[in-house]
């Protein structure tokens, strides 16, 4: 690889931190190319293929010549289908004009940051939390103001955090429910308290709901729109709907924000992928939803098997995941002189056990060196095999 003068790269780009899980995935792929068997528990991607009704709808759209641009805010039929989904699933009415279809949830996050975060102003984020959130803030010349969270608040921001950490430079707070990496969920009372605190500060609340649909123990995560129609919602077809490679997500914005989102979308990405939008029309069909419910039950069974197995290895999980497909575990008891932190332990597990996991460094700084995220996105047999491999080397 050619060496370049890094002084010619913007400070903005240089400030973007690496996504360690992608480096681990690359290392795992190299080991696989050498003939080693790797159990993947690092990347947050469902192992299931996209449901067949969605694939069939995408193929039909291609055959019908549906290959041209859609409006920047998305295919009207899809925006209406998403609005109908909110009414059917949550009993919440959302006008279709408030739906913005984006290239993945990342496209939605870029629009939100671009519209709400001024240069030098803050977004409050939980630490640990999804790493790209703080990097998007930096990319639009804003600042990520991280707040250390732990099991005492279920690893979530609270109204008290808003009171303690909000200042004159803070514009918005971004939370995730279910969250990454911990899988914890905000209930309606917590969302209400958080929303009221932010409204009192005249700020914006943004809620990442991309793992909605993947909740367990008969618990269903409420949408923030059930308590605050002025909140911004980021969602995606990637996780619950199993469409990771189709790169399709959506935003729900408060009434009146459509015009600015339209202008930003036109300039930043023009429109989300057309074929993906037509395919997603089948995501809400009864056939697809039946498949997705079966998969949700499989994820729940995997969590129920993996959680006690990890605990039997000496890993501590002080906030049982209620959703998503992650377990965030304290690995202190597995640390040694050779593996003094979670990053070193992750590399050790990959090299010597063939098990790929994500170190806490990816999710922030708060106790990152003593935590590891396990994704239960492999089948149960492989998860059991991973536990056996780890047990053999610790």
Secondary structure, 3 states (H helix, E strand, C coil): CCCCCHHHCCHHHHCCCCCHHHHHHHHHHHHHHCCCCCEECCCCCCCCCCCHHHHHHHHHHHHCCCCCCCCCCCCHHHHHHHHHHHHHHHCCCCCHHHEEEECHHHHHHHHHHHHHCCCCCEEEEEECCCHHHHHHHHHCCCEEEEEECCHHHCCCCCHHHHHHHCCCCEEEEEEECCCCCCCCCCCHHHHHHHHHHHHHCCCEEEEECCCCCCECCCCCCCCHHHCCCCCEEEEECCCCCCCHHHCCEEEECCCCCHHHHHHHHHHHCCCCCHHHHHHHHHHHCHHHHHHHHHHHHHHHHHHHHHHHHHHHCCCECCCCCCECCEEEEECHHHCCCCCCCHHHHHHHHHHHHCEECEEHHHHCCCCHHHEEEEECCCCHHHHHHHHHHHHHHC
